[in-house]
Amino acid sequence: YRKTRQLERMNAELEERVSARTAELEASTAQLRQSEESRSLALAASNMGSWDWIRGSGDCLWDDGQYHIFGVDRKHFAVTAENVRALIHPEDWERLRVTLEALLKDRTPCQNEFRVKRPNGEVRWCIGTAAPSVDTSGHVTRISGVTVDITDRKLAEERQALLAREVDHRAKNALALVQSIIRLTRASDVAAYTTAVEGRIRALSRAHTILALSRWQGADMLGIVEEELEPYRVGDVNKVTTSGPNISLQPAAAQSLALALHELVTNAAKYGALSSVSGRVELNWELTSGTLVLRWVETGGPPTHPPSSPGFGTRIITASVE
């Protein structure tokens, strides 16, 4: 009887211990599952994915982020060396293979940039980091890695480099134009020379401002026209009339056109239609088979005569536009 009672007590204690241990394991499993879900969410939010390769079995395990980066579906994609190789850009595969062999030999972590060619044809730039796990004898038994999609960063770097080259190119062009303005401007005295040079540089500055607002992607035709002609409409809005579609000009064309319009309106104010009360200027433009055609018509001004020699305005229009 005593042995029976003792066995019953021992069984009860064992059941309590088993129940307590089971509860601990369930809590630990839930915590691990929650931690794994949080890790997966963090990786997905950062355009990251993780993977593990078991050397003995050859199995490779991907998380959801890894499938997303490669643009494949977990249900229909088998993670094998052949299938993964088909998604790596051919120019990058050999380098990755050599890096993997070096990792197995040296047992040191490595990092590489490579391109992924998704099944839909999209190319994504990635950076991969891999680290080995070794057993007590020093043999690599497992390789764990993280893949980060850096396509947006790559595109931003390319845009930044392109913008830097564009700014450098535009700055050189602007300086060349300023140099031409200074060299070719003629005037009867220093004051007239200063006024002419300042006016032409201001015309370039206005065009530059319009281009800067569009990040040097182009300039609106209407914006260029209004900037150059608006000061001459004071008192009579019909003294200068314009008409034409609003088209986008390339940066070089915008600078040349701004300078040409400045020369035309300045000349009209000094010697042409805008120098008289009854004078009128009409500017219209249209696109004809991809060519921008502008018509500058002056009426009601004083009689004009051809100059004895071409001035800066004629030279700049001929050199930059024609």
BATORSE-220026 format. One record per residue: x, y, z of N, C-alpha, C in turn; residue in one letter. Coordinates in steps of 0.1 Angstrom, whole numbers, plus 5000, padded with zeros to 4 digits. Example, Ala and Ser with C-alpha at 12.3 -4.5 7.8 and 13.67 -1.06 7.14 Angstrom:
513249435078512349555078513249675078a
512849785071513749895071512950005079s
//
This chain:
500849885000500050005000500950135000y
501950125009502850245010503550264996r
504050154990504750164977503750224966k
502450174967501550224957501250374959t
501150424972500950564975502150644970r
503350594973504550664969504650674954q
504250574946504250574931503250684927l
502050684933501050784929501550924931e
502250944943502851084945503851114935r
504751014932505751044922505151074908m
504150994904503451024891502851164891n
502251204902501651334903502651444901a
503851424908504851524907505451524893e
505551404886506051394873505151464863l
503851444865502851514856502951664858e
503151714870503251854872504451914865e
505551834867506851884860506651884845r
506051774840505851774825504951884820v
503851914828502952024825503652154825s
504552174836505252304837506252314825a
506952204822507952214811507252234798r
506052174796505352194783504952334782t
504452394793504052534792505252624789a
506352594795507652674792507952664777e
507952534772508252514758507252594749l
505952584752504952654744505252804744e
505552854756505853004757507053034750a
508152954751509352984743509152974728s
508352874724508052864710507252984705t
506253024712505553144709506353274708a
507353284717508253394717509153394705q
509653274702510453254690509753284678l
508453244677507653264665507453414664r
507153484675506853624674508153704670q
509353654676510553714672510853694658s
510553574652510853554638509953634629e
508653654633507753734626508253884626e
508653924638509154064639510354084630s
511253984630512453994622512153994607r
511153914603510753904589510154044585s
509354094594508754224591509754334589l
510754334598511854434598512654414585a
512954294581513654274569512854314557l
511554284557510754324545510654474544a
510454544556510354684555511654754551a
512754684552514054744548514554684535s
513654624527513954564514515154464516n
514954384526516054284530515454144530m
516254044528515853904529517053824535g
516653714541517753624547517653484541s
518753414542518753274537519753194545w
519653064544520552964551520752854541d
522052814540522452694532523052594541w
522452474541522952364549523952284540i
525152274543526152214534525952064533r
525651994544525551854543524451804534g
523251864536522051824528521951904515s
522552024514522452104502521152184502g
520352174513519152254513519452404515d
518652484509518752634510517352684514c
517352754525516052814531516052964529l
514953004523514653154521513553204530w
513653324534512453384540511653464530d
510553524534509653594525510353714518d
511253784525511953894519512853854508g
513453734509514353684498513553654486q
512353594488511553564476511053694469y
510753794478510253924472511353984464h
512553984469513654054462513953984448i
513853854448514053784435512853784426f
511653834431510453844423509853704420g
509953614429509353474427508453444438v
507553344435506553294445507053174452d
506953174465507353064474506752934469r
505452944465504752814462505152754449k
505752834440506052784427507552784423h
508352824433509852844430510552744440f
511352654434512252574442513652634443a
514052644455515352714457516452604455v
516952604442518052514439519152604432t
520352544432521452624426521152664412a
520552574404520252604390519252714389e
518152704397517152804396517652944401n
518452944411518953074416519953134406v
520753054400521653104390520953164378r
519753114375519053164363518553314367a
518453344380517953474383519053574386l
520353534386521453624388521953664374i
522353794374522853854361524053774357h
524153734344525353644340526653704342p
526753844342528053904344528453904359e
527553874368527853874382527953734388d
527453624381527453494387528853434390w
529753454381531053394382531753454395e
531553584397532253654408531653604421r
530253574421529653524433530153374436l
530353304425530853164427532253164433r
533053244428534453254433534453294448v
533553394451533553444465533053334474t
532053254470531553134478532653034480l
533453004470534552904472535552964481e
535853094481536853154490536253144505a
534953164506534353164519534453024525l
534252914517534352784522535752744526l
536752804519538152774521538652854533k
538352984534538953074544538053084556d
536853044555535853054566535753194572r
535753294563535553434567534353494560t
533653584567532453644561532853724548p
531853744539532153814527530953894523c
531253994514530154074509530354104494q
529254114487529354134472528054214467n
528354294457527154354450526854264437e
525654254434525254174422523854224418f
523454174406522154214400521254094399r
520054114402519054014401518154044389v
517953944380517053954369515753884372k
514753954375513453894379512853834367r
511953734369511253664358510553764349p
510053884354509353974346510254064338n
511654044339512554124331513154234339g
512654274351513154384359514454344365e
515454444365516754414371516854494384v
517254424394517454494407518854474412r
519354584418520754584423520654544438w
521554444442521554394455522954394461c
523054384474524254364481524054244490i
524854144489524754024497525854004507g
525553964519526553934530526353794534t
527353714535527353574539528353544550a
527953464560528953424571528753274573a
529953204575529853064577529653024592p
529152904594529152834607529952714607s
530852694616531852584616531652494628v
531952364626531852264637533152264645d
533252174655534352164663535652134656t
535552074645536752034637537152144627s
536352254626536652364617536052354604g
535152254601534552244588533252334588h
533052394576531852474574530652384573v
529752404581528452324581527252394576t
527352534576526252614573526652754569r
525952814559526252944555524953024556i
525053134564523853224565524153354559s
523153414553523353534545522153624546g
522453754542521353854541521553924528v
520453954521520354024508519654154510t
520254264505519654394506519354444492v
518154484489517854554476518254694477d
519354734469519854864469519554944456i
518554894449518254954436517955104437t
517155144446516855284448518055364451d
518955314459520255384462521055394450r
521155294442521955294429521355394420k
520055404418519455494409519755644414l
519655664427519955794433521355834430a
522255744432523655774429523955804414e
523255724405523355754391522855894388e
521655924394521056054391521956174397r
522556144408523456244414524656264405q
525256154400526456174392526056234379a
524856204373524456264361524156414363l
523556454374523356594377524656664379l
525556604385526856674387527556704374a
527456604365528056624351527256724344r
525956724345525156824338525356964343e
525556984357525757114363527157164358v
528157074357529457104352529457154338d
528657074330528557114316527857244314h
526757264321525957384320526757504325r
527557484336528357594341529357644331a
529957544324530957574314530257654302k
529057604298528357674287528057814291n
527557834304527157964308528358064308a
529558004313530758094314531158124299l
531058024290531458054276530558164270a
529258164274528358264269528758404275l
528958404288529358534294530658584288v
531558494285532858534279532558594265q
531658534257531358584244530658724245s
529758734255529158864257530158974260i
531058944269532059054272532959084260i
533358984253534259004242533559074230r
532359034227531659084215530859214217l
530559254229529759374231530559494227t
529859584220530459704216529559824221r
530159934225529460054230530260174228a
529660294228530260414226531060464238s
530660424250531360464263531260344273d
531860364284531960264295530560234300v
529760344303528460334308527560244299a
527560274286526760194277527160054276a
528560034277529059904277528559824289y
528659884301528259824313526759784313t
525959874308524559854307524259734298t
524859724286524659624277525059484282a
526259484288526759354294525859304305v
525459394314524559364326523259304321e
522659374311521359324305521459184300g
522459164292522659024286522858924297r
523658954307523858854318522658834326i
521858934328520558914335519658824327r
519658834314518858744305519258604307a
520558574308521058444311520658394325l
520658494334520358454348518858424349s
517958494342516558454342516358314337r
516958284326516858154320517358044329a
518458074336519057984346518057954357h
517358064362516458044373515357954369t
514757974357513757884352514157744351i
515457724345515957584344516157524358l
516657604367516957544381515657494387a
514557564385513257524391512857384386l
513257354374512957224368514057124370s
515057164378516257074380516957044367r
516957144358517657134345517157034336w
515857004338515156904329514656974316q
514457114317513957184306513357314311g
512857394302512257524305511057544296a
509957604303508757624295508957744286d
508457734273508557844264507957964269m
506757954275505958074280506758144291l
507458064299508158124310509358204305g
510058154295511158234289510658364283i
509558344275509058464268508558574278v
507758524288507258624297508358694305e
509358624309510458684317511158794309e
511358774296512058864287511258984283e
509958964280509159064274508259144284l
507959084296507059154305507459294309e
508759324311509159464315508759564304p
508459524291508259624281506759644278y
505959584287504459594286503959704296r
504759764303504359864313503559974306v
502460004311501560114306500660074295g
501059974287500159934276500459784273d
499459704278499659554277499659504263v
499059584254498959544240500159594232n
501159654238502259704231503159584226k
503159474235503859354231502859234233v
502559164222501659054223502358924219t
501958814225502558684223501458584221t
501758474214500858364212501658244207s
501258124212501858004208501757894219g
501957774216501757664225502957664236p
502557614248503557604258504357474257n
505557484252506357364249507557374259i
508157254260509357244269510657254261s
511557334265512757354257513957284265l
514857224257516057174263516857284269q
517657254279518457364286519257444276p
520057384267520857464258519957554249a
518857504245517957584236517357704244a
517057674257516357774266517357894268a
518657864270519557974272519758054260q
519957984248520158054236518858144232s
517658084234516458164231516358284240l
516658264253516458374262517458494258a
518658454254519558564250519158624237l
518558544227518158594215516958694216a
515958654225514858734228515258864234l
516258854243516758974250517359074239h
518059024230518659104220517559164211e
516559094207515459144199514759254206l
514359234218513459334225514359454229v
515559434232516459544235516659634223t
516859574212517059644199515759714195n
514559644198513359714195513159834203a
513559824216513359944225514360054222a
515460024216516460134213516160194199k
515860104189515860154175514560124168y
513760024173512659974166511260014171g
510359924170508959954173508660004187a
509459954197509259994211509860124215l
510560184205511060324207510160434204s
508960394199507960494195506660464202s
505760564204504560544211503560454204v
503560464190502660384182503160254178s
504360214182504960094178504359974185g
504359854179503859734184504859624181r
504959524190505759404187504859284189v
504859194179504059074180505058954178e
504958864188505758744188504858614188l
504958534178504258404179505158294174n
504758174178505558054175504657934174w
505257834167504557714165505557604162e
505057474164505957364161505557304147l
506457294139506257244125507157124122t
506657014122507456884120508656884129s
508456904142509456904152510457024152g
510157124144510957244144510157354150t
510857434159510257544165510457664156l
509257724151509357844142508857964150v
509658064151509258194158509158304148l
508158394150508058514141508058634150r
508958724147509058844155508758964145w
507559024147507059124138506959254146v
507559364140507459504146506759594136e
505859664141505059764133504959894140t
504760004132504560134138505760204143g
506960144141508160204146508860304136g
509960364139510660454130511260374118p
511660444107512360374096513660324101p
514060214096515360154100516260134088t
517460114091518460094081519459984085h
519859904075520759794078522059854085p
522559784095523859834101525059814092p
526059904095527259884086527959754089s
527859704101528459574105527559504115s
527559374114526659294124527059314138p
526059344147526359364161526359234168g
526459244182526459124190525159044189f
523959114189522759054188522658964176g
523059014164523058934152523958814153t
525158844158526058734160525558624169r
525058664181524558554190523458474185i
522558544177521358474172521858374161i
522758424152523358344142524058224147t
524958254157525858144162525058044171a
524158084179523457994189522257934183s
521458004175520157954170520357884157v
520957954147521157894134522057774134e
//
